[in-house]
Amino acid sequence: MEGKHLLQQRKLNAGFLQMKHFTAAMTVFLLCIVCSVGIQHGDISPEHVMWFVVAIGEYDYILTDWGHAVLEERYSPAISPEFSSTSALHEGRLCPASDAESLIYLLSFVSGCAIPEFDSMEAALCWRNRVWA
């Protein structure tokens, strides 16, 4: 079975039904299982989610690239201005809610919301302040 990056799915405009499956599967997987064992991915973005067609109308989603998962506080997360959490951008470190915040940006993106490309970390932080205000 061949998988595709989530970014490709959005570019193909694969439809709301698939987004609904993605939302349920990824939310349960990331927030319940991964956080419960104390592991943070630290770089949740469309490039790190693969989707597979299991059967007609059924899809599986897998979070990839765990090689950069932050297992100890001394490691710095990968920084993506579009998808990283505010604490990762501001302090260069993850907080317990960092993956959840990144997931919110990812879900917004795959649902069709526009997330601008930022030319600096400061611009990304200013955008987050406006969005969350």
C-alpha positions in Angstrom: 0.0 0.0 0.0 1.5 3.3 -1.0 1.0 6.4 1.2 0.9 10.0 0.3 1.8 13.1 2.4 -1.1 15.1 3.8 0.1 18.1 1.8 -0.6 16.2 -1.4 -4.1 15.4 -0.2 -4.8 19.1 0.4 -3.4 20.0 -3.0 -5.6 17.4 -4.7 -8.6 19.0 -2.8 -9.6 15.5 -1.7 -12.7 16.6 0.1 -14.4 17.2 3.4 -15.1 13.6 4.1 -11.4 12.7 4.2 -10.7 15.8 6.4 -13.3 14.6 8.9 -11.6 11.2 9.1 -8.2 12.9 9.5 -9.5 15.1 12.3 -10.9 12.3 14.4 -8.0 9.9 13.8 -5.2 12.3 14.4 -6.8 14.1 17.4 -7.4 10.8 19.2 -4.0 9.4 18.3 -1.9 12.4 19.1 -3.6 13.8 22.2 -4.5 10.6 23.9 -1.8 8.1 23.1 1.4 10.1 22.5 0.9 12.6 25.2 0.0 10.0 27.7 3.4 8.4 27.5 5.2 11.7 27.8 6.6 11.9 24.2 6.4 15.0 22.2 6.8 14.9 18.4 7.9 18.6 18.2 7.5 18.9 14.4 3.9 18.2 13.4 3.3 19.5 9.9 1.7 18.2 6.7 5.1 16.9 5.5 5.1 14.5 8.5 1.6 13.0 8.1 1.1 10.2 5.6 -2.3 9.0 4.5 -3.3 5.6 3.1 -6.5 4.5 1.4 -7.4 1.3 3.2 -10.7 0.7 1.4 -13.2 2.8 -0.4 -14.0 5.7 1.9 -11.6 4.5 4.6 -8.3 6.1 5.4 -5.4 5.6 7.8 -3.2 8.5 8.9 0.3 8.0 10.3 2.5 10.6 11.9 6.0 10.1 10.6 9.5 11.4 11.2 9.8 10.6 14.9 13.6 10.8 14.6 13.4 14.4 15.9 11.0 13.6 18.7 12.0 15.5 21.8 12.5 13.0 24.6 14.5 15.2 26.9 14.2 18.8 27.7 17.7 19.6 26.6 16.9 18.9 22.9 15.6 21.7 20.8 12.5 21.1 18.6 12.6 21.6 14.8 11.1 25.0 14.1 8.4 25.5 11.5 7.1 29.1 11.5 3.7 27.9 10.1 3.1 24.9 12.4 5.3 25.1 15.5 3.9 26.1 18.8 4.2 29.6 20.3 6.6 28.4 23.0 8.8 26.6 20.4 9.0 29.9 18.4 9.4 32.2 21.3 11.6 30.2 23.7 13.1 27.5 21.4 11.6 24.8 23.7 8.4 22.7 23.8 5.8 22.9 26.5 3.3 20.1 27.3 0.7 21.7 25.0 3.1 22.3 22.0 2.0 19.3 19.9 -1.7 20.1 20.6 -1.1 23.7 19.4 0.7 22.5 16.3 -2.2 20.1 15.7 -4.6 23.0 15.7 -2.6 24.8 13.0 -2.3 21.6 11.0 -6.1 20.9 11.2 -6.8 24.5 10.2 -4.5 24.1 7.2 -5.9 20.9 5.9 -9.4 22.3 6.4 -8.6 25.0 3.9 -7.6 27.9 6.1 -4.8 30.1 4.8 -1.7 30.1 7.0 0.7 32.7 5.6 4.3 32.0 4.9 6.4 34.0 7.4 9.8 35.6 6.7 10.8 35.6 10.3 9.9 34.0 13.7 8.8 37.5 14.9 6.3 37.7 12.1 5.0 34.2 13.0 4.6 35.2 16.6 2.8 38.4 15.7 0.4 36.4 13.6 -0.3 34.0 16.4 -1.0 36.9 18.8 -3.5 38.3 16.4 -5.2 34.9 15.7 -5.5 34.0 19.4 -6.6 37.4 20.5 
